[in-house]
């Protein structure tokens, strides 16, 4: 299982989770079984018109799940249509998020949790 976690920085498992998927400076992708980790710069982190549309990156890295505290409604729908499950990790570091997912403590992101146009989760 490969998980994408939006992060503030590029510090591997110590990276801090960013508050919103589309605006995160980095996308940290972890293989939860093997522990393999890569971090890619989010090319659209400051382009709010196109924020949250990262399916090409996710597909290129065979991502199964996204773990984030905030995501827009359209992005949530697009991720689901692509077969990518979105989880709410409730943790602050990549390491903590991976542990929460492996132990079943991360919950599935609900429609009511999705952000509107205001995207209230601007910072981690």
Secondary structure, 3 states (H helix, E strand, C coil): CEEEEEECCCCHHHCEECCCCCCCCEEEEEECCCCCEEEEECCCCCCCCCCCCCHHHHHHCCCCEEECCCCEHHHHHHHHHCCCEEEECCCCEHHHHHHHHHCCCCEECCHHHCECCCCCCCCC
